[in-house]
Structure formats: structure tokens, C-alpha cells
Amino acid sequence: MFVESFSKLVNMSGFVNMTWQQLVMMFISAILIYLAIKKQYEPLLLLPIAFGMMLTNLPLSELMHMELFTPPAGHEAGFHIIFQEVVEKGGLLDFLYLGVKLGIYPSLIFLGVGAMTDFGPLIARPSSLFMGAGAQFGIAMAFMIALGLGFDAQEAGSIGIIGGADGPTAIFLTSKLAPHLLAPIAVAAYSYMALIPLIQPPFMKLLTTNKERVVKMEQLRPVSKLEKICFAVVVAVLVILLLPSVAPLIGMLMLGNLFRESGVVARLSDTVQNALINIVTIFLGVTVGATAVGENFLAPSTIKIIVLGLVAFMFSTIGGLLIGKLMYVLTGCKINPLIGSAGVSAVPMAARVSQIVGQKYNPANYLLMHAMGPNVAGVIGSAVAAGTLLAQFL
């Protein structure tokens, strides 16, 4: 009797039901946990992503059922949820994943980002928008290469957005265009964002001359409170009128910034900068990681996405630097082209890299605030790029 009960218990356990794909995913999860804790590679999101990856690959856990969010055969890969099935069959992570699928979590992340972002450097030097736009070049390059490698337009658009160096935007776009690629795209986006201090400096040195790198920029003019308030409102209205599909991201970004700049809702601003964004980050990371089911993740397409993500980051850096060099010429050598690399959306890491590289060649040079102009322009630029791709392919 005891032997029979024990045998039944063993057969019903996850140990005997684990596949080789799940074992490999457990190993990958362990590596990501190590990188998040030991190397501190974007730990705020990489750690929950890695743990969610581990949870979803534990046999019989029934926490996540990606088939509930997969369109039936013969249907397009766009928006697909049958809420009744989720309620009846869903596990814990299925319910939390609704925040990703419905675009709620990325939008709330943007609310917090807006409350933490000072758009003053961009307002003081509007030409920074061109460098932010130039740094979206990697999106276009990765998109075209992905098409050439056999990905369809929706998949290529989702892969290309990695070049925007904006994790929430990549998740927002991919969850709508190619949800089956969400895990590898999210892992690639956040991994390369963490590696910006390693990826960008070689290109910054290669594409600029010593004369350009030592340029000391004049102090930015002061920006009034009224200008900042008007900026948030005007950008929200203009961008959403132009690209309604990106309203959730831009709307929340500028609402958060309005909380910050208005000066009358300090408690709301503090909440979205701290408590809210931290809670949403947990839910976002765990559920995105939970989409990394071994049978789907361990495919040749994942390797292609990882490589294309690096290509996208490289060309985004190159695009920003080239526009920076153009601005250097047009302004009579008053713009240090190193700040062009900060046009990617990784705030404020990319701006810090510009500062660090600049000070190596001119210790008296302080480029951080100047680089923040292209950096915050990149946030808007990546959202606009996502809206353009949604309008074209959704």
C-alpha cells in the first residue's frame, strides 16, 4: 500500500514530468539570476524576469497558460483574449499577464518615468530632438534585416524596437504585434540596456575625432516652470493626434511629468516615482519571464533576436553620433557629438556614458545635462517609433 502510494506520488510530481527543454530553461534562468545579482545587469527587471522564467518551466505548476492568449489557427497574431477562458482555466500569472497583454503595465511604467524625468535640457536645446530621432536608426536597420531573415512584418517590427533601448516600449509593442516573441525580445532589450557602458564607447571613439570629443559646451539656459508645464501638455496633444495608437505611452509619460512639474501634487508624484512603479515592475518582470516556455524559447529565432538586438543597439548609437557630428558642423563646433549617443532611450545611463567618455578626453568637460536632452528625446522618439509600427502592422 505504501509503495503504491509513494509510486503514485512520484508519478504525479514534476520531477518525472520535466522535459529537457524545461531543464535548459531552468539553467538559463539561473544564469540570468546570477547576472542580475552578481553583475547587477538591470536587476530591477532582470531578476523578476528570470524568476518568472523559472516558475513557468516548473512542470505541472499551472501558473501560466500561453495558449489562452494565442489566436486560433487561421487568425492574425494581433490582440486575442477570451476572458471567460482566462477566468476558468487561468493560473496566477495568467491573471497578472493581462496587465501586459492589455498594455497596462508598460503605460504605468511610463507614468513613473515621466514623473522622474526632467525635460528641461530638451526644452533648452530643442535641436536635441534630431539626435534623439537619429538614434532610432537602429530600429529601421534591425527591422529590415529581420525581414531579410524570414521574420514577418509584425515580428520584424517587434525585434526592431529593441534598438530604441526602451524596455517598456518594446514590451508594449511586442505584446500586440508578436506576443510569442515577448520573452526573447524583453530579455534582449534589458540585457543590452545594462551593457550600454560596454557597447557604446567603442563606437563613440571610432566615429568622433579628438577635436570633437574635447568640445566644451556652454551652460544651458534656465527653463521656466511654465515652459515645462506647457511642454508636457503640448507634446501629449500633438503626438497623440498624430499617432493615436501610442496614446497610452505618451499620455502616461506626460501625465507623470505634469505631476512632477506642476508642484501641486507632490504626493502623487512621489507615489508614481516609487511605490507604483516598483509594484508594476514586479508584475511586469515576472509575467514577461513567464512567457519564456522552453518549447517556444529554445528555437533558432531566439538566437536571431539576440543578435539582431545587438545590431539594433549598435546602429542606434551610430545614428545618434552621426547626427551629433552634423550638429557639431552646423553650430560652428559648439555641440560635442558625444552627446548624440545618448539619443537612445536608456535614461539616464546613456547620458552618463556620454559624460564619462567626454571627461576622459577633457576632465573639465561636463556633458551630463547636455546629454540628457537627446536622452529624453529618445524616450519620446522610441514611443513615436512604436506608434508608427502599430499603425502600420496591427
Buried (B, 14 or more C-beta within 10 A) or exposed (E): EEEEEEEEEEEEEEEEEBEEBBEBBBEBBEEBBEBBEEEEBBBBBBBBBBBBBBBBBBEEBEBBBBEBBEEEEEEEBEBBBEEEBBEEEBBBBBEBBBBBBBBBBBBBBBBBBBBBBBBBBBBBBEBBBBBBBBBBBBBBBBBEBBBEBEBEBBBBBBBBBBBBBBBBBBBBBBBBBBBBBBBBBBBBBBBBBBBBEEBBBEBBBEBBEEEBBBBEBEEBEEBEEEBBBEBBEEBBEEBBEEBEBBBBBBBBBBBBBBBBBBEEBEEBBBBBBEEBBEEBBBBBBBBBBBBBBBEBBBBEBBEBBBBBBBBBBBBBBBBBBBBBBBBBEEEEEEBBBBBBBBBBBBBBBBBBBBBBBBBEBBEEBBBBBBBBBBBBBBBBBBBBBBBBBBEEBB
